[in-house]
Amino acid sequence: MFSEKDVLETNHSVEVKQKILIEAQKLFIKNGFKGTSVRDIAKASGTNVAMVNYYYQSKYKLFEIIFEDALDIFTKRIFDTITSDLPFFELIETWIHTYYELLFEYPQIAAFILNEVSLNPEGLTQRIKKRNPYNSFSKIEQRIEDEIAKGTIRNTPAADFLLNMLSMCMFPFMFGNLAMTLMEIPYNTYNTLIANHEKYVVEFTINALKPCDNHTN
């Protein structure tokens, strides 16, 4: 049976662990994975390096937990959009908006994906597979085939379309630091640029799908 002291110590441990997690997420969003150290996390959470390592083993493990939570939210909202019954072009616009909205809210997703693509592609594949993307992708593939049959869009391979969507939506967030350096602009300015860029991506994607004689409609 636990004593009152044991309960208090357990509650304190839970609070400390949660505080570390919250502050780590803020730092990862602000500074990125590489720009955040365990010492930074310890300082922000009012703990020390030993405590951070005790609860989370390493910076990577901590980032991994944050990424998994964000990925759950990310994939659910994306898959819900893909499988919705919205009119096709409205679905495309909502899909792109969802990407941008989520990546602004959880920029660590883009950072983690970029890191995993180079260091652990098999692990990233398994993470995505366990969230069962096939049902969502088969649904959007069928929607594309239906729209082609109706003549509302040109003959477009679903795989090519999905790759285009991913690259246009993810790239600005994955390579934000590089872009800011090359363009010599601050973080806030770049975020404004990306927010405005969303409209361009929507128009570009929809116009690319429409038959040539419908581009101006």
Residue pairs with C-beta under 8 A, 6 or more apart in sequence:
2 10
13 55
16 45
16 47
16 51
16 55
17 55
19 45
19 46
19 47
20 41
20 42
20 45
20 47
20 51
20 52
20 55
20 56
20 62
21 56
21 62
21 65
21 66
22 45
23 41
23 44
23 45
24 36
24 41
24 44
24 45
24 62
24 63
24 66
25 66
25 108
26 44
27 36
27 40
27 41
27 44
28 36
28 63
28 66
28 108
28 111
29 106
29 107
29 108
30 36
31 40
32 111
32 177
33 59
33 63
33 108
33 111
33 112
33 115
36 59
37 59
38 49
38 52
38 53
38 58
38 59
39 49
41 52
41 59
41 62
42 48
42 49
42 51
42 52
45 52
52 62
56 62
56 65
63 108
63 112
64 112
66 108
67 108
67 109
67 112
68 127
70 106
70 108
70 109
71 109
71 127
71 131
72 131
73 102
73 106
74 102
74 106
74 109
75 128
75 131
75 133
77 98
77 102
78 95
78 98
78 99
78 102
78 136
79 131
79 133
79 135
79 136
81 91
81 94
81 95
81 98
82 91
82 95
82 136
82 137
82 139
82 140
83 135
83 136
83 139
83 140
84 91
84 94
86 94
88 143
88 147
88 152
88 153
89 206
89 209
91 143
92 202
92 205
92 206
92 209
93 202
93 206
95 165
96 165
96 168
96 169
96 198
96 201
96 202
96 205
97 198
97 202
99 165
99 169
99 170
100 169
100 194
100 195
100 198
102 109
103 109
103 110
103 169
103 170
103 173
104 191
104 194
104 195
107 173
107 176
109 173
110 170
110 173
110 174
110 176
111 174
113 124
113 170
113 174
114 174
116 123
116 124
116 127
117 124
137 158
137 162
140 158
140 162
141 158
144 153
144 156
144 158
144 161
145 158
147 153
147 209
148 154
148 155
148 156
151 211
152 210
152 211
153 209
153 210
153 211
154 209
154 210
154 211
154 212
156 209
161 209
164 205
164 208
165 205
168 201
168 204
168 205
169 201
172 179
172 194
172 197
173 194
176 190
176 194
179 190
180 186
180 187
180 190
183 190
185 193
207 215
210 217
